[in-house]
Amino acid sequence: MSYTLNQKVSNLEPYEPISGHYAIRLDANESFLEIPEHVKADMLSRIANLHLNRYPDPLAAGVCERAGKYLGVRPELITVGNGSDELLTLLTQVMMSKGEKLVYTTPDFSMYKCYGYLAEVECIEFKKDANYRIDVDKLIDLIQSEGARMVIFSNPCNPTGVGISREEVLRLVEGAPECLVVVDEAYMEFWDQSVLDCVENYDNLMVLKTCSKSFRMAGIRCGLAISNPAVTNALRAAKSPYNVNSMTQAAAEALFDYPHELDSATQTVVDSRDELYKAVKALAGKYPGKLSLLPTSANFVYIRMPAGQAKRIFEAMKAEGVIVRCMGDCLRVTCGTEYENTEVVRLLEENL
Ligand SMILES: *Cc1c(COP(=O)(O)O)cnc(C)c1O
């Protein structure tokens, strides 16, 4: 007799981001801005003063307090995670039982379904319309008829950049009162339709935030789940006690102590996004039928192309040291510095 892998993991492949050195990386929706030197110095001095022989604060109270102040929510409603990815894993395991139904939308962030699969919940797909919009009435019908326990989507959406309005999200929350509605607002800094201020008005609303995008800290791994006290207490009780290390906590505390830096970084990225969008939109006008795109509310553009073209152009750009994300017949391009935007648009046009 020999050991065999658990069947559900026997064919899983580890997530492999594109590795290697590339002159321009616009593939992962990170911020192209570095943390300012004086903020970094503050972070490092706080880290230098930590007692690393001791366990971290299980509730990351310092992060909750500062993030809560910046985001306008009570610290008691925040659960801090080792990136929002950790919180996503927890959610399907903790808030759902084996065999219960999770509704996810397509196209959207692919990890939702993956974590649901690992938690052995039944994953039910809801397809968006041709313009990547969620028809909220149809989604409510699906949730209600299936008796789904959770629905999760990103707003605005990764990879499409399309969002649904705050009113629509709240209509969903109210129309599916027995289903936990998880709104992943990883990119909401770049838009203005957050429902974060409403978490206490409902039993069934949770908002996820991350320090990885607008807050420029993908490397420290810090995510936030915000919900009402009952849901928050369950999540806090079920997470592993020391899930967020003290260095991450110290860095995140320092980050939120510079709210003006956060605001100005967001504005710089929005400006870059607008420039990139304008330039790609101009290409779409100049080369009809070769590419199309919808307005974006995130820090990237999502470009649709005729069959086979996206992959070819992706490879051509890669050969020139420029990395974007290829997803089927679409390219997702994160906005970058002025130089990076110009280069990616130049290569795009050259290869059309
Ligand atoms: C980038 C991203 C996150 C953030 O994940 P972290 O683990 O916090 O880095 C979450 N959700 C979506 C949709 C994202 O695109």
The ligand as a MOL file (V3000), in Angstrom:
LIG
                    3D

  0  0  0     0  0            999 V3000
M  V30 BEGIN CTAB
M  V30 COUNTS 15 15 0 0 0
M  V30 BEGIN ATOM
M  V30 1 C -5.5610 41.7190 -6.4100 0
M  V30 2 C -6.8770 41.2530 -5.9440 0
M  V30 3 C -7.0880 40.9300 -4.6140 0
M  V30 4 C -6.0090 41.1450 -3.6030 0
M  V30 5 O -5.4710 40.0110 -3.1150 0
M  V30 6 P -4.3680 40.1000 -1.9480 0
M  V30 7 O -4.3110 38.6970 -1.5110 0
M  V30 8 O -4.8810 41.0360 -0.9020 0
M  V30 9 O -3.1150 40.6090 -2.5840 0
M  V30 10 C -8.3310 40.4820 -4.2190 0
M  V30 11 N -9.3340 40.3830 -5.1110 0
M  V30 12 C -9.1840 40.7320 -6.3940 0
M  V30 13 C -10.3400 40.6710 -7.3080 0
M  V30 14 C -7.9490 41.1570 -6.8510 0
M  V30 15 O -7.7910 41.4630 -8.1340 0
M  V30 END ATOM
M  V30 BEGIN BOND
M  V30 1 1 1 2
M  V30 2 1 2 3
M  V30 3 2 2 14
M  V30 4 1 3 4
M  V30 5 2 3 10
M  V30 6 1 4 5
M  V30 7 1 5 6
M  V30 8 2 6 7
M  V30 9 1 6 8
M  V30 10 1 6 9
M  V30 11 1 10 11
M  V30 12 2 11 12
M  V30 13 1 12 13
M  V30 14 1 12 14
M  V30 15 1 14 15
M  V30 END BOND
M  V30 END CTAB
M  END
